[in-house]
Amino acid sequence: MKFIKKIMLNRPAEKRLVYFYSMVATDEQVWLLENKHGDLFVTEGDEDYEFLLPVWPSRSFAEMEAANLKKSYKAFNMPLSQFIDHLLVDLEEDGGAAAIFPSEKDTMVQTRKEIKEIIDQMND
């Protein structure tokens, strides 16, 4: 199983994005990382955002990322509605955006509006 997951992680960001949304729309949850204090794992931003919040389509992908970090983080899930309606609102107010199913090679960065539009299209 780990071999298949590594293949998925090596796919281009656009392909991982499609996989992410197909999983998230079905499971109605996203996976994030937090430390023992409940602080979310975030990464350095880019020219448009102060920081990025990585999100994954499943526990196993989030745990694979946690295993590669120097500090200790654990995977946890959040209902999709809570993610979109609360966490992403707070995230954007603080100058951040979501990093959708990131890998070492590349990452698709999306705003709450973009995420909501894709989820709404999938539910139509």
N, C-alpha and C positions, 0 to 999 in steps of 0.2 A: 504494500500500500504506500509506503514511503516513497518508493520509486515513482509511482504515478503522481504523487504530490510534488516531487521535485521537478517532474516534467511540466506540470502546471505552472510552477513558479518560474520556470525558464521561458514560458510563453510571453509574447509581447504584452505590454500593459493593456492594449485595447482588447485582446482576447481574455485576459484576466478580468477586465471590467465586465464583459459579457457574462462570464462565469459567475462573478460576484453577484450581479443583479438577478441571474436566474436562481441562484441559491437563496438569496435574501428575500426575493419575492415569494418563494415557496415556503421558506421557514419562518418568515416574518420576524427575523432577528439578525443582529449583527454581532460580531465578536470583537472585543477590545482587550487591551492589557492594562492591568493596574498593579501598583506595588502594595506592600503590606499596610501602607497608610491610606490606601484607597485613592492615591493619586494616579491619574491616567498617564499612560505612556504617550508622549508626544515627541515629535522630531523637529529638527530645524526647519524653518520655513524657506520660502523662496523670495523672489523679488515682489510678489504680490501678497504674501501672507507671512505673518510673524512666526507662526508655527503650524505644524500639520498633525492631525490626529489619525494615525493608521487604523483602518478597520478591515476585518477579514470576513469571509463568507462562512467559516466554520471554526470550531474549536481547534481542530488539528492544525490548521494553518497558523492560527494565532499562537498556539503552543510551540510550533516550529520556530517562529520568530522569537518568542520568549527565551527559548533555549540558546539562541545566539547572542543574547544581550549580556552585558557585563553585570548589570544589576538584576535583582530578582523581581520578576513580574509574573502574574498569573492571568490566564485567560478567563474572561467572563462574558456572558451574553447580555444583550439589552434588546428589549422589544423594538422592532423597527419604528413603531409609532412614537415611542419615547425618544428614540435616537433622532428622528426627524423633527419632532415638535418641541423638544426641549434641549437636548444636548447640542444639536447643530445650531440652534438659535444662540445659546450661550457661547459656543465656540466662535461663531462669526462676530458676536459683539466684542469678543476679546482679540479679534484680528486673525483668527485661524480658519482653516478649511480641512476637509477630510482627504486623506490619502487612501484611495480605494485599492485594497488588496496589493500593497506594495511589495516590491522585490528589490534585490540589490541592484538590478540593472535599470529599472525605470518604475515610475509610479504615475498614475492618473490622479490629478488633484481636482476635486469637485466641491462646489458650493452646495448649500442646502437647497437652493432653487433647482439646480441641475439634478440633484439626487431625487428630489420630490417629483420633478417632471418625469424622469425615467420610471420611477415606481408607479406613478399614476398611469403612464402609458401602458405599463405591463398589466395593470389591473383593469384596463378597459376591455 
